[in-house]
Amino acid sequence: MRLLILDVDTLRNDHLGCSGYPRRTSPNVDALAAEGVRLANVFASDVPCLPSRTALCTGRLGIKNGVVNHGGLAAELRPEGAGRGFLSRHAVRAFAARFFAAGWHTTTLSAFPLRHSAPWWTMGFQEALNPMRGFGLERATDVEPHALDWLERNGRRDRWLLHVHVWDPHTPYRTPDAYGNPFASDAPPAWITEELRAAHWLRPGPHAAQEVIGFRPDEHPVPARQPTEAASLAHVKAIFDGYDTGIRYADDTIGRLVGKLDDLGVLDETAIWVTSDHGEQMGELGVYCDHMAADEATAHVPAILRWPGLGARVADGLHYQIDVAATVLELAGLRVPRGWDGASFADALRAGEPSGREHLVLSQGAWTCQRAVRTREHLYLRTWHDGFHDWPEEMLFRIADDPHEQHDLAASEDGLRRALAGTLADWTATQLEASGLPDPMQTVLDEGGPWHCRGHLATYLERLRATGRGDAAARVALRHARQLASETTRGEVA
């Protein structure tokens, strides 16, 4: 038995052909889906990058493991305190540690723990490799030779786990110019109309239509595939082409890695899990080319299990990504650690029976402070810090009919809004009672808000006023008056 985890950063579930996307972004992933189980409704419990992979490796929700942000105290795994043993509970219960303890050879090939100062990702991995010397955003073709080399040296052995992480769909879109544009003749998706784009042009917030790359167009060096603004549908097409080309470039590498398994004669005996840390907003809630909400576009991730003996089908139950991790452990013959929030549904997969949770609670604390309740039909969003996007405190979408979150039903469906708000409040109370620890989302708010928005408000308000969005600037300034006063005070002291 062997396990290859193909981890494609920032990969939206609905931009894969096997999920119904009309562009040919993913022929190799689609081939794996055709031979395996495609889990159609899997969500990262905590987004974006650091919270997501921390949940995955610990098997615990961010509200319990403590990591919901990209900086500050809520970017650190909770200390175990005086009860910590010679071996920490985190280390013993980590996903890879369960394989290691069972005698598997475990390897991760990723710049993630270096990029996010997250040494806990390596818990249980015999080899934590970054021969690319990357800090993230290295291309799939930089990672691929090292993965192929590892497979050449180890692939025929039994009982190994190899995690391979590629970044290509992550902002900014950096596929080499020589690769061309596979989607040059394809129109952008029909849902993003000129009317919608024009409405977005007046919206505030980092990665809004007037500053697609951040807080201002010149904030970072920008590759040719990454427009700095969405001033026309031609720009929108270029944005989609750049993102989709990144997916296709990563998919090419996936094809060659799977081909290597075939060449070694071990493909049929190797389980393959295709996954991601989060998706990418491509206009949803007015955000382009980033992952700033606890919404459908950001939290809904692909999950494909090509597993010996399981057969091919689509399973559409609601699951956390950490549920998939627990399921992978059981399918491999290992026990799910005590204290995990992830729950295995391996028995249901083996039997071909339906499975899934009634609802999921999702969180975002790095760009905004937001929690969501996702049911089969709806997405309820509760926002405490909007990341300067001028979002209402509560939003409600019927995702079944409105997957791109265009029609907020919070006012017209007040009874449902209240019910889902109650579900979120009950869930939060239950989780905090179980952990006996403070809410890390409140920690983020007490520290001054999400990491990526700290220190930017005063200068961003100036940009909003200078670009015809004075009304939006006034609303943002009023909503974040405390943060603005704090920034001003710090500036005077400096």
Secondary structure, DSSP 8 states (H G I E B T S, - for coil): -EEEEEEETT--GGGSGGGT-SS---HHHHHHHHHSEEEEEEE-SEESHHHHHHHHHHTS-HHHH---SSSSGGGS----GGG--SS-HHHHHSHHHHHHHTT-EEEEE-SHHHHTT-GGGGTT-SEEE-TT--SS---HHHHHHHHHHHHHHHTTSSSEEEEEEE-TTSSS----GGG--TTTT----TTS-HHHHHHHHT--STTSTT-TTSSSTTSS---TTS-S---SHHHHHHHHHHHHHHHHHHHHHHHHHHHHHHHHT-GGGEEEEEE-S---EESGGG-EEE--SSSHHHHEE--EEE-TTT-SEEEEEEEEHHHHHHHHHHHTT----TT-S----HHHHHHT-----S-EEEEE-SSSEEEEEE-SSEEEEEEEE-TTS---SEEEEETTT-TT-----TTTTHHHHHHHHHHHHHHHHHHHHHH-S--HHHHHHHHTS-GGGTT-HHHHHHHHHHTT-HHHHHHHHHHTHHHHHHHHHHHHH-
